[in-house]
Amino acid sequence: MAFLFSIAALVPLNSKGHYIHWHFIDISVANLIVIVLIVVTFIAALLAPFPGRRRRKESHE
C-alpha cells in the first residue's frame, strides 16, 4: 500500500490541469495521452499476428 502512495506523490493533484487549445477543441493533456495510447494499442492489435495461425497454415499444406 505504501508503494501506491509513493507513486501518487509524484503527481501533484492540487494544481490546475494543462489544456491544449486548437481552434474549437479543448482537451487536457492527460486525456490526450490516454487517447494516443488507446490508438497505439488498437493499431498494435491489428498488426500483431494471431497465436496459432502459423501452425494451422503449416498443417494444411
C-alpha positions in Angstrom: 0.0 0.0 0.0 2.9 2.3 0.7 4.0 1.8 -2.9 0.8 3.3 -4.2 1.1 6.3 -2.0 4.7 6.9 -3.2 3.5 6.8 -6.9 0.7 9.2 -6.1 3.1 11.6 -4.5 4.9 12.0 -7.9 1.9 13.8 -9.5 0.7 17.0 -7.9 -3.1 16.8 -7.9 -3.8 20.2 -6.4 -2.7 22.2 -9.4 -4.7 23.1 -12.5 -4.6 20.8 -15.4 -2.8 21.6 -18.6 -5.0 22.0 -21.7 -4.4 22.1 -25.4 -6.4 24.7 -27.3 -6.7 24.0 -31.0 -9.4 26.1 -32.8 -12.7 24.8 -31.2 -11.1 21.8 -29.5 -10.0 22.0 -25.9 -8.6 18.8 -24.4 -6.5 18.1 -21.4 -3.0 16.7 -21.8 -3.9 13.7 -19.7 -6.9 12.8 -21.8 -4.8 13.3 -25.0 -2.2 10.9 -23.7 -4.9 8.2 -22.9 -6.4 8.6 -26.4 -3.0 8.3 -28.1 -2.2 5.1 -26.0 -5.6 3.6 -26.9 -5.0 4.3 -30.7 -1.4 2.8 -30.5 -2.8 -0.3 -28.7 -5.5 -0.7 -31.3 -3.0 -0.4 -34.2 -0.7 -2.9 -32.5 -3.5 -5.3 -32.0 -4.4 -5.1 -35.7 -0.8 -5.7 -36.8 0.1 -8.4 -34.4 -0.2 -11.9 -35.7 -2.8 -14.2 -34.1 -1.3 -17.0 -32.0 -1.5 -20.4 -33.6 -2.2 -19.0 -37.1 1.2 -20.1 -38.4 0.7 -23.7 -37.1 -2.7 -24.0 -38.8 -1.3 -22.9 -42.1 1.6 -25.4 -42.0 -0.7 -28.3 -41.1 -3.0 -27.6 -44.2 -0.1 -27.7 -46.7 
